[in-house]
């Protein structure tokens, strides 16, 4: 996995984060047949240069911006990044319910170009992802998420496409 370290600020709950720029794997779209095979588990998904992925081959339709309580396959999330969305991933087993609720509420406040969802395949409790940008956050840090979104939202290769909050699985829970 190749990555270039750009900034090393990292401190817990300060709004600072360590920014990594993984190798840009481009904007190629998978065919619907390949996407279906990946979703069904009969074909392995593409390999990416980071976990979670910050660019690369992806589905032709993006994950709608919003708050999710279940993981969505990365092949859809990467397309949302291409449109300029920022994803706040969290490890459900490493965040308290109150912390999860706080990051979901931040997404509602930001209201555009943001996705919140669990992601089990990372070591840290949080990861902040935009197209070509990744910050792994060693401790829950809402201010880091807000800062990352402010710096990188709407900067993907296909930025300018609307991505208002369309899904809210956490509403009223």
Contact map, one row per residue, 1 for C-alpha under 8 A:
11100000000000000000000000000000000000000000000011000000000000000000000000000000000000000000000000000000000000000000000000000000000000000000000000000000000000000000000000000
11110000000000000000011000000000000000000000000011000000000000000000000000000000000000000000000000000000000000000000000000000000000000000000000000000000000000000000000000000
11111000000000000001111000000000000000000000000011000000000000000000000000000000000000000000000000000000000000000000000000000000000000000000000000000000000000000000000000000
01111100000000000001111000000000000000000000000000000000000000000000000000000000000000000000000000000000000000000000000000000000000000000000000000000000000000000000000000000
00111111000000000111100000000000000000000000000000000000000000000000000000000000000000000000000000000000000000000000000000000000000000000000000000000000000000000000000000000
00011111000000000111100000000000000000000000000000000000000000000000000000000000000000000000000000000000000000000000000000000000000000000000000000000000000000000000000000000
00001111100000001111000000000000000000000000000000000000000000000000000000000000000000000000000000000000000000000000000000000000000000000000000000000000000000000000000000000
00001111110000001110000000000000000000000000000000000000000000000000000000000000000000000000000000000000000000000000000000000000000000000000000000000000000000000000000000000
00000011111000011100000000000000000000000000000000000000000000000000000000000000000000000000000000000000000000000000000000000000000000000000000000000000000000000000000000000
00000001111100011100000000000000000000000000000000000000000000000000000000000000000000000000000000000000000000000000000000000000000000001000000000000000000000000000000000000
00000000111111111000000000000000000000000000000000000000000000000000000000000000000000000000000000000000000000000000000000000000000000000000000000000000000000000000000000000
00000000011111110000000000000000000000000000000000000000000000000000000000000000000000000000000000000000000000000000000000000000000000001111100000000000000000000000000000000
00000000001111110000000000000000000000000000000000000000000000000000000000000000000000000000000000000000000000000000000000000000000000000011111100000000000000000000000000000
00000000001111110000000000000000000000000000000000000000000000000000000000000000000000000000000000000000000000000000000000000000000000000000101100000000000000000000000000000
00000000001111111000000000000000000000000000000000000000000000000000000000000000000000000000000000000000000000000000000000000000000000000000111111100000000000000000000000000
00000000111111111100000000000000000000000000000000000000000000000000000000000000000000000000000000000000000000000000000000000000000000000000001100100000000000000000000000000
00000011111000111110000000000000000000000000000000000000000000000000000000000000000000000000000000000000000000000000000000000000000000111000000100000000000000000000000000000
00001111110000011111000000000000000000000000000000000000000000000000000000000000000000000000000000000000000000000000000000000000000000111000000000000000000000000000000000000
00001111000000001111100000000000000000000000000000000000000000000000000000000000000000000000000000000000000000000000000000000000000011110000000000000000000000000000000000000
00111110000000000111110000000000000000000000000000000000000000000000000000000000000000000000000000000000000000000000000000000000000011100000000000000000000000000000000000000
00111100000000000011111000000000000000000000000000000000000000000000000000000000000000000000000000000000000000000000000000000000000111000000000000000000000000000000000000000
01110000000000000001111100000000000000000000000011000100000000000000000000000000000000000000000000000000000000000000000000000000000111000000000000000000000000000000000000000
01110000000000000000111110000000000000000000000010000000000000000000000000000000000000000000000000000000000000000000000000000000000100000000000000000000000000000000000000000
00000000000000000000011111000000000000000000000010000111000000000000000000000000000000000000000000000000000000000000000000000000000100000000000000000000000000000000000000000
00000000000000000000001111100000000000000000000110000011100000000000000000000000000000000000000000000000000000000000000000000000000000000000000000000000000000000000000000000
00000000000000000000000111110000000000000000000000000011100000000000000000000000000000000000000000000000000000000000000000000000000000000000000000000000000000000000000000000
00000000000000000000000011111000000000000000000000000011110000000000000000000000010000000000000000000000000000000000000000000000000000000000000000000000000000000000000000000
00000000000000000000000001111100000000000000000000000001110000000000000000000000000000000000000000000000000000000000000000000000000000000000000000000000000000000000000000000
00000000000000000000000000111110000000000000000000000000111100000000000000000000000000000000000000000000000000000000000000000000000000000000000000000000000000000000000000000
00000000000000000000000000011111011000000000000000000000111100000000000000000000000000000000000000000000000000000000000000000000000000000000000000000000000000000000000000000
00000000000000000000000000001111111000000000000000000000001100000000000000000000000000000000000000000000000000000000000000000000000000000000000000000000000000000000000000000
00000000000000000000000000000111111100000000000000000000001100000000000000000000000000000000000000000000000000000000000000000000000000000000000000000000000000000000000000000
00000000000000000000000000000011111110000000000000000000000000000000000000000000000000000000000000000000000000000000000000000000000000000000000000000000000000000000000000000
00000000000000000000000000000111111111000010000000000000000000000000000000000000000000000000000000000000000000000000000000000000000000000000000000000000000000000000000000000
00000000000000000000000000000111111111100000000000000000001000000000000000100000000000000000000000000000000000000000000000000000000000000000000000000000000000000000000000000
00000000000000000000000000000001111111110000000000000000000000000000000000000000000000000000000000000000000000000000000000000000000000000000000000000000000000000000000000000
00000000000000000000000000000000111111111110000000000000000000000000000000000000000000000000000000000000000000000000000000000000000000000000000000000000000000000000000000000
00000000000000000000000000000000011111111111100000000000000000000000000000000000000000000000000000000000000000000000000000000000000000000000000000000000000000000000000000000
00000000000000000000000000000000001111111100000000000000000000000000000010000000000000000000000000000000000000000000000000000000000000000000000000000000000000000000000000000
00000000000000000000000000000000000111111110000000000000000000000000000000000000000000000000000000000000000000000000000000000000000000000000000000000000000000000000000000000
00000000000000000000000000000000000011111111000000000000000000000000000000000000000000000000000000000000000000000000000000000000000000000000000000000000000000000000000000000
00000000000000000000000000000000000011111111000000000000000000000000000000000000000000000000000000000000000000000000000000000000000000000000000000000000000000000000000000000
00000000000000000000000000000000010011011111100000000000000000000000000000000000000000000000000000000000000000000000000000000000000000000000000000000000000000000000000000000
00000000000000000000000000000000000001001111110000000000000000000000000000000000000000000000000000000000000000000000000000000000000000000000000000000000000000000000000000000
00000000000000000000000000000000000001000011111000000000000000000000000000100000000000000000000000000000000000000000000000000000000000000000000000000000000000000000000000000
00000000000000000000000000000000000000000001111100000000100000000000000000000000000000000000000000000000000000000000000000000000000000000000000000000000000000000000000000000
00000000000000000000000000000000000000000000111110000000000000000000000000000000000000000000000000000000000000000000000000000000000000000000000000000000000000000000000000000
00000000000000000000000010000000000000000000011111101011000000000000000000000000000000000000000000000000000000000000000000000000000000000000000000000000000000000000000000000
11100000000000000000011110000000000000000000001111101100000000000000000000000000000000000000000000000000000000000000000000000000000000000000000000000000000000000000000000000
11100000000000000000010000000000000000000000000111111100000000000000000000000000000000000000000000000000000000000000000000000000000000000000000000000000000000000000000000000
00000000000000000000000000000000000000000000000111111000000000000000000000000000000000000000000000000000000000000000000011000000000000000000000000000000000000000000000000000
00000000000000000000000000000000000000000000000001111100000000000000000000000000000000000000000000000000000000000000000011000010100001000000000000000000000000000000000000000
00000000000000000000000000000000000000000000000111111111000000000000000001000100000000000000000000000000000000000000000000000000100000000000000000000000000000000000000000000
00000000000000000000010100000000000000000000000011011111000000000000000000000100100000000000000000000000000000000000000000000000111111000000000000000000000000000000000000000
00000000000000000000000111100000000000000000000100001111100000000000000000000100110000000000000000000000000000000000000000000000001100000000000000000000000000000000000000000
00000000000000000000000111110000000000000000000100001111110000000000000000000100000000000000000000000000000000000000000000000000000000000000000000000000000000000000000000000
00000000000000000000000011111100000000000000010000000011111000000000000000100100000000000000000000000000000000000000000000000000000000000000000000000000000000000000000000000
00000000000000000000000000111100000000000000000000000001111100000000000001110110000000000000000000000000000000000000000000000000000000000000000000000000000000000000000000000
00000000000000000000000000001111001000000000000000000000111111000000000000110110000000000000000000000000000000000000000000000000000000000000000000000000000000000000000000000
00000000000000000000000000001111000000000000000000000000011111000000000000010010000000000000000000000000000000000000000000000000000000000000000000000000000000000000000000000
00000000000000000000000000000000000000000000000000000000001111100000000000010010000000000000000000000000000000000000000000000000000000000000000000000000000000000000000000000
00000000000000000000000000000000000000000000000000000000001111110000000000011111000000000000000000000000000000000000000000000000000000000000000000000000000000000000000000000
00000000000000000000000000000000000000000000000000000000000011111000000100011011000000000000000000000000000000000000000000000000000000000000000000000000000000000000000000000
00000000000000000000000000000000000000000000000000000000000001111100000000000001000000000000000000000000000000000010000000000000000000000000000000000000000000000010111000000
00000000000000000000000000000000000000000000000000000000000000111110000000000001000010000000000000000000000000011110000000000000000000000000000000000000000000000011111000000
00000000000000000000000000000000000000000000000000000000000000011111000000000000000000000000000000000000001100000111000000000000000000000000000000000000000000000001111100000
00000000000000000000000000000000000000000000000000000000000000001111100000000000000000000000000000000001001000000011100000000000000000000000000000000000000000000000101111000
00000000000000000000000000000000000000000000000000000000000000000111111000000000000000000000000000000000000000000011110000000000000000000000000000000000000000000000001111000
00000000000000000000000000000000000000000000000000000000000000000011111000000000000000000000000000000000000000000000110000000000000000000000000000000000000000000000000011000
00000000000000000000000000000000000000000000000000000000000000000001111100000000000000000000000000000000000000000000110000000000000000000000000000000000000000000000000000000
00000000000000000000000000000000000000000000000000000000000000000001111110000000000000000000000000000000000000000000111000000000000000000000000000000000000000000000000000000
00000000000000000000000000000000000000000000000000000000000000100000011111011000000000000000000000000000000000000000100000000000000000000000000000000000000000000000000000000
00000000000000000000000000000000000000100000000000000000000000000000001111111000000000000000000000000000000000000000000000000000000000000000000000000000000000000000000000000
00000000000000000000000000000000000000000000000000001000010000000000000111111100000000000000000000000000000000000000000000000000000000000000000000000000000000000000000000000
00000000000000000000000000000000001000000000100000000000111000000000000011111110000000000000000000000000000000000000000000000000000000000000000000000000000000000000000000000
00000000000000000000000000000000000000000000000000000000011111100000000111111111000000000000000000000000000000000000000000000000000000000000000000000000000000000000000000000
00000000000000000000000000000000000000000000000000000000000001100000000111111111100000000000000000000000000000000000000000000000000000000000000000000000000000000000000000000
00000000000000000000000000000000000000000000000000001111111001000000000001111111110000000000000000000000000000000000000000000000001000000000000000000000000000000000000000000
00000000000000000000000000000000000000000000000000000000011111100000000000111111111000000000000000000000000000000000000000000000000000000000000000000000000000000000000000000
00000000000000000000000000000000000000000000000000000000000001111000000000011111111110000000000000000000000000000000000000000000000000000000000000000000000000000000000000000
00000000000000000000000000000000000000000000000000000110000000000000000000001111111111100000000000000000000000000000000000000000111000000000000000000000000100000000000000000
00000000000000000000000000100000000000000000000000000010000000000000000000000111111110000000000000000000000000000000000000000000001000000000000000000000000111100000000000000
00000000000000000000000000000000000000000000000000000000000000000000000000000011111110000000000000000000000000000000000000000000000000000000000000000000011111111010000000000
00000000000000000000000000000000000000000000000000000000000000000000000000000001111111000000000000000000000000001000000000000000011000000000000000000001111111111000000000000
00000000000000000000000000000000000000000000000000000000000000001000000000000001111111100000000000000000000000011110000000000000011000000000000000000000111100000010000000000
00000000000000000000000000000000000000000000000000000000000000000000000000000000100111110000000000000000000000001110000000000001111000000000000000001001110000000000000000000
00000000000000000000000000000000000000000000000000000000000000000000000000000000100011111000000000000000000000000111100000000001110000000000000000000000000000000000000000000
00000000000000000000000000000000000000000000000000000000000000000000000000000000000001111100000000000010000000000111100000000111100000000000000010000000000000000000000000000
00000000000000000000000000000000000000000000000000000000000000000000000000000000000000111110000000000000000000000001111000000111100000000000000000000000000000000000000000000
00000000000000000000000000000000000000000000000000000000000000000000000000000000000000011111011000010000000000000001111100011110000000000000000000000000000000000000000000000
00000000000000000000000000000000000000000000000000000000000000000000000000000000000000001111111000000000000000000000011101111100000000000000000000000000000000000000000000000
00000000000000000000000000000000000000000000000000000000000000000000000000000000000000000111111100010000000000000000011100001000000000000000000000000000000000000000000000000
00000000000000000000000000000000000000000000000000000000000000000000000000000000000000000011111100000000000000000000000000000000000000000000000000000000000000000000000000000
00000000000000000000000000000000000000000000000000000000000000000000000000000000000000000111111100000000000000000000000000001000000000000000000000000000000000000000000000000
00000000000000000000000000000000000000000000000000000000000000000000000000000000000000000111111110110000000000000000000000001000000000000001000000000000000000000000000000000
00000000000000000000000000000000000000000000000000000000000000000000000000000000000000000001111111110000000000000000000000000000000000000000000000000000000000000000000000000
00000000000000000000000000000000000000000000000000000000000000000000000000000000000000000000001111111000000000000000000000000000000000000000000000000000000000000000000000000
00000000000000000000000000000000000000000000000000000000000000000000000000000000000000000000000111111100000000000000000000000000000000000000000000000000000000000000000000000
00000000000000000000000000000000000000000000000000000000000000000000000000000000000000000000001111111110000000000000000000000000000000000001000000000000000000000000000000000
00000000000000000000000000000000000000000000000000000000000000000000000000000000000000000101001111111111000000000000000000000000000000000000000000000000000000000000000000000
00000000000000000000000000000000000000000000000000000000000000000000000000000000000000000000000011111111100000000000000000000000000000000000000000000000000000000000000001000
00000000000000000000000000000000000000000000000000000000000000000000000000000000000000000000000001111111110000000000000000000000000000000000010000000000000000000000000000000
00000000000000000000000000000000000000000000000000000000000000000000000000000000000000010000000000111111111000000001000000000000000000000000010000000000000000000000000000000
00000000000000000000000000000000000000000000000000000000000000000010000000000000000000000000000000011111111100000001000000000000000000000000000000000000000000000000000001000
00000000000000000000000000000000000000000000000000000000000000000000000000000000000000000000000000001111111110000000000000000000000000000000000000000000000000000000000000000
00000000000000000000000000000000000000000000000000000000000000000000000000000000000000000000000000000111111111000000000000000000000000000000010001000000000000000000000000000
00000000000000000000000000000000000000000000000000000000000000000110000000000000000000000000000000000011111111110111000000000000000000000000000000000000000000000000000000000
00000000000000000000000000000000000000000000000000000000000000000100000000000000000000000000000000000001111111100000000000000000000000000000000000000000000000000000100000000
00000000000000000000000000000000000000000000000000000000000000000000000000000000000000000000000000000000111111100000000000000000000000000000000000000000000000000000000000000
00000000000000000000000000000000000000000000000000000000000000000000000000000000000000000000000000000000011111110100000000000000000000000000000000000000000000000000000000000
00000000000000000000000000000000000000000000000000000000000000000000000000000000000000000000000000000000001111111100000000000000000000000000000000000000000000000001100000000
00000000000000000000000000000000000000000000000000000000000000001000000000000000000010000000000000000000001001111100000000000000000000000000000000000000000000000111100000000
00000000000000000000000000000000000000000000000000000000000000001000000000000000000111000000000000000000000000111110000000000000000000000000000000000000110000000111100000000
00000000000000000000000000000000000000000000000000000000000000001100000000000000000011110000000000000000001001111111000000000000000000000000000000001000100000000011100000000
00000000000000000000000000000000000000000000000000000000000000011111000000000000000011110000000000000000001000001111100000000000000000000000000000000000000000000000000000000
00000000000000000000000000000000000000000000000000000000000000000111000000000000000000111100000000000011001000000111110000000000000000000000000000000000000000000000000000000
00000000000000000000000000000000000000000000000000000000000000000011111100000000000000111100000000000000000000000011111000000000000000000000000000000000000000000000000000000
00000000000000000000000000000000000000000000000000000000000000000001111000000000000000001111000000000000000000000001111100000000000000000000000000000000000000000000000000000
00000000000000000000000000000000000000000000000000000000000000000000001000000000000000001111000000000000000000000000111111000000000000000000000000000000000000000000000000000
00000000000000000000000000000000000000000000000000000000000000000000000000000000000000000111000000000000000000000000011111000000000000000000000000000000000000000000000000000
00000000000000000000000000000000000000000000000000110000000000000000000000000000000000000000000000000000000000000000001111100000000000000000000000000000000000000000000000000
00000000000000000000000000000000000000000000000000110000000000000000000000000000000000000010000000000000000000000000001111111000000000000000000000000000000000000000000000000
00000000000000000000000000000000000000000000000000000000000000000000000000000000000000000010000000000000000000000000000011111000000000000000000000000000000000000000000000000
00000000000000000000000000000000000000000000000000000000000000000000000000000000000000000110000000000000000000000000000001111110000000011110000000000000000000000000000000000
00000000000000000000000000000000000000000000000000000000000000000000000000000000000000000111011000000000000000000000000001111110000000001111000000000000000000000000000000000
00000000000000000000000000000000000000000000000000000000000000000000000000000000000000011110000000000000000000000000000000011111000000011111000000000000000000000000000000000
00000000000000000000000000000000000000000000000000010000000000000000000000000000000000011100000000000000000000000000000000011111100001111000000000000000000000000000000000000
00000000000000000000000000000000000000000000000000000000000000000000000000000000000001111000000000000000000000000000000000000111110001111000000010010000000000000000000000000
00000000000000000000000000000000000000000000000000011100000000000000000000000000100001111000000000000000000000000000000000000011111111100000000000000000000000000000000000000
00000000000000000000000000000000000000000000000000000100000000000000000000000000100111100000000000000000000000000000000000000001111111000000000000000001101100000000000000000
00000000000000000000000000000000000000000000000000000110000000000000000000000100110111000000000000000000000000000000000000000000111110000000000000000000001110000000000000000
00000000000000000000111100000000000000000000000000000110000000000000000000000000000000000000000000000000000000000000000000000000111111000000000000000000000000000000000000000
00000000000000000011110000000000000000000000000000000100000000000000000000000000000000000000000000000000000000000000000000000000111111100000000000000000000000000000000000000
00000000000000000011110000000000000000000000000000010100000000000000000000000000000000000000000000000000000000000000000000000011110111110000000000000000000000000000000000000
00000000000000001111000000000000000000000000000000000000000000000000000000000000000000000000000000000000000000000000000000000011100011111000000000000000000000000000000000000
00000000000000001110000000000000000000000000000000000000000000000000000000000000000000000000000000000000000000000000000000010111000001111100000000000000000000000000000000000
00000000010100001100000000000000000000000000000000000000000000000000000000000000000000000000000000000000000000000000000000011111000000111111100000000000000000000000000000000
00000000000100000000000000000000000000000000000000000000000000000000000000000000000000000000000000000000000000000000000000011100000000011111000000000000000000000000000000000
00000000000110000000000000000000000000000000000000000000000000000000000000000000000000000000000000000000000000000000000000011100000000001111100000000000000000000000000000000
00000000000110000000000000000000000000000000000000000000000000000000000000000000000000000000001000100000000000000000000000001100000000001111110000000000000000000000000000000
00000000000111100000000000000000000000000000000000000000000000000000000000000000000000000000000000000000000000000000000000000000000000001011111110000000000000000000000000000
00000000000010100000000000000000000000000000000000000000000000000000000000000000000000000000000000000110010000000000000000000000000000000001111111000000000000000000000000000
00000000000011110000000000000000000000000000000000000000000000000000000000000000000000000000000000000000000000000000000000000000000000000000111111100000000000000000000000000
00000000000011111000000000000000000000000000000000000000000000000000000000000000000000000000000000000000000000000000000000000000000000000000111111110000000000000000000000000
00000000000000100000000000000000000000000000000000000000000000000000000000000000000000010000000000000000000000000000000000000001000000000000111111111000000000000000000000000
00000000000000100000000000000000000000000000000000000000000000000000000000000000000000000000000000000000010000000000000000000000000000000000011111111100000000000000000000000
00000000000000110000000000000000000000000000000000000000000000000000000000000000000000000000000000000000000000000000000000000000000000000000001111111110000000000000000000000
00000000000000000000000000000000000000000000000000000000000000000000000000000000000000000000000000000000000000000000000000000001000000000000000111111111100000000000000000000
00000000000000000000000000000000000000000000000000000000000000000000000000000000000001000000000000000000000000000100000000000000000000000000000011111111100000000000000000000
00000000000000000000000000000000000000000000000000000000000000000000000000000000000000000000000000000000000000000000000000000000000000000000000001111111100000000000000000000
00000000000000000000000000000000000000000000000000000000000000000000000000000000000000000000000000000000000000000000000000000000000000000000000000111111100000000000000000000
00000000000000000000000000000000000000000000000000000000000000000000000000000000000101000000000000000000000000000000000000000000010000000000000000011111111000000000000000000
00000000000000000000000000000000000000000000000000000000000000000000000000000000000111000000000000000000000000001100000000000000010000000000000000011111111100000000000000000
00000000000000000000000000000000000000000000000000000000000000000000000000000000001111000000000000000000000000001000000000000000000000000000000000000001111100110000000000000
00000000000000000000000000000000000000000000000000000000000000000000000000000000001110000000000000000000000000000000000000000000011000000000000000000001111111100000000000000
00000000000000000000000000000000000000000000000000000000000000000000000000000000111110000000000000000000000000000000000000000000011000000000000000000000111111100000000000000
00000000000000000000000000000000000000000000000000000000000000000000000000000000011100000000000000000000000000000000000000000000001000000000000000000000001111100000000000000
00000000000000000000000000000000000000000000000000000000000000000000000000000000011100000000000000000000000000000000000000000000000000000000000000000000001111111000000000000
00000000000000000000000000000000000000000000000000000000000000000000000000000000011100000000000000000000000000000000000000000000000000000000000000000000011111111000000000000
00000000000000000000000000000000000000000000000000000000000000000000000000000000001100000000000000000000000000000000000000000000000000000000000000000000010001111100000000000
00000000000000000000000000000000000000000000000000000000000000000000000000000000001100000000000000000000000000000000000000000000000000000000000000000000000001111110000000000
00000000000000000000000000000000000000000000000000000000000000000000000000000000000000000000000000000000000000011000000000000000000000000000000000000000000000011111000000000
00000000000000000000000000000000000000000000000000000000000000011000000000000000001010000000000000000000000000011100000000000000000000000000000000000000000000001111110000000
00000000000000000000000000000000000000000000000000000000000000001100000000000000000000000000000000000000000000111100000000000000000000000000000000000000000000000111110000000
00000000000000000000000000000000000000000000000000000000000000011110000000000000000000000000000000000000000100111100000000000000000000000000000000000000000000000011111100000
00000000000000000000000000000000000000000000000000000000000000011100000000000000000000000000000000000000000000000000000000000000000000000000000000000000000000000011111100000
00000000000000000000000000000000000000000000000000000000000000011111000000000000000000000000000000000000000000000000000000000000000000000000000000000000000000000000111110000
00000000000000000000000000000000000000000000000000000000000000000111000000000000000000000000000000000000000000000000000000000000000000000000000000000000000000000000111111100
00000000000000000000000000000000000000000000000000000000000000000011100000000000000000000000000000000000000000000000000000000000000000000000000000000000000000000000001111100
00000000000000000000000000000000000000000000000000000000000000000011100000000000000000000000000000001001000000000000000000000000000000000000000000000000000000000000000111111
00000000000000000000000000000000000000000000000000000000000000000000000000000000000000000000000000000000000000000000000000000000000000000000000000000000000000000000000111111
00000000000000000000000000000000000000000000000000000000000000000000000000000000000000000000000000000000000000000000000000000000000000000000000000000000000000000000000001111
00000000000000000000000000000000000000000000000000000000000000000000000000000000000000000000000000000000000000000000000000000000000000000000000000000000000000000000000001111
